[in-house]
Amino acid sequence: MKTGPAVALLGPRQCGKTTLARQLAEPTNSTYFDLENPVDLARLSEPMTALESLRGLIVIDEVQRHPDLFSILRVLLDRKRARARFLILGSASPEFLRQNSETLAGRIAIVEMGGFTLEELDSPQLTRLWLRGGFPRSFLARTETASTAWREDFIRTFLERDLAQLGVQVLSGTMRRFWTMTAHYSGGIWNGSEIGRSLGEAHTTVKRHLDALSGALVVRVLEPWYANVGKRLVKSPKIYIRDSGLLHTLLGISELRQLEGHPAVGGSWEGFVIEQLLAHLPKASAYYWRTQAGAELDLLLFLQGRRIGVEIKRADAPKMTPSMVSALKDLELHRLLVIYPGSTRYTLRPKVEVMSLAQCVAELA
């Protein structure tokens, strides 16, 4: 905000964008528009007239409800003298917003925001963060029952109201079934044909469902890395429910004991670790890698000219595996970091270290 005239703060509903924006706006000369408020929506019925004369910081919340504003913002941002700065809040990805709006490329900085991260909490709270997810009201709930109830309400409201506001015209029951099935595949390879058969829909239809949830920032689609290494590679993306708390609610998991004994525990831990890492590495390019022969790497990061591999294990004492050996050689990794739930850091071989999630975040940040 100090270096440019406009910033877009994007993140899923209820992750804390409005709270942060109001904290930023309070000590300044600011004007706040909440587009879920009918009064503020009416104030912007003639947006050029309403915005042109304003000074200071202008905050526009839930901008996806009024995509026509982007063309007005382009004109205002192109004025020779920037008379105001804009903080735009949205609950959809830049790509999703771009489908219905004029591009602001080169005119606006984009900051993606999620729920709480491990770095913001005391380290002993890692298990609670993993179980409940990072949405503030879910994490801070007084009991597990209250936390689960909040997430159930979030899912219902998201499906019945929020997706429609993003232009997604799919019955909430259909999307609930799809989202639940996606949760069972979380951490796995996307197979649209198989999911489509289970739902009785064409693979092109379920791909549109996936795009909608990805655009609403509740599902991550992790693309594969193609490298000319003389091996046949898996070319379908992996999918993750981005918030581990929502994943557990969709799977019917409400207690740690249930989670630890559930078949999805490995995929849940993998997705949780990936989200925590990428929250701290917004400029890193992230992929996964897998060959048809079975060698794989959970996360491949391109960071400041280096190739860093991340392998995620839910084990007490991870050891070197053939997949790690193959990834080191074929991908020419500078380092391979193995993340596990323990706290003891140790080396498996040159370039390969085992460490906790907190240690890895500190290492890469």
Secondary structure, DSSP 8 states (H G I E B T S, - for coil): --SSSEEEEE--TTSSHHHHHHHHHTTSSEEEEETTSHHHHHHTSSHHHHHHT--EEEEEESGGG-TTHHHHHHHHHTSSS--EEEEEEESS-HHHHHTTS---TTT-EEEE--S--GGGS-GGGHHHHHHH-S-HHHHT-SSHHHHHHHHHHHHHHIIIIIHHHTT----HHHHHHHHHHHHHTTTEE--HHHHHHHHTS-HHHHHHHHHHHHHTTSEEEE-B----SSS-B--S-EEEESSHHHHHHHTT--SHHHHHTSTTHHHHHHHHHHHHHHHH-TT-EEEEEEBTTS-EEEEEEEETTEEEEEEE--SSS----HHHHHHHHHTT-SEEEEE-SS---EEEETTEEEE-HHHHHHHH-
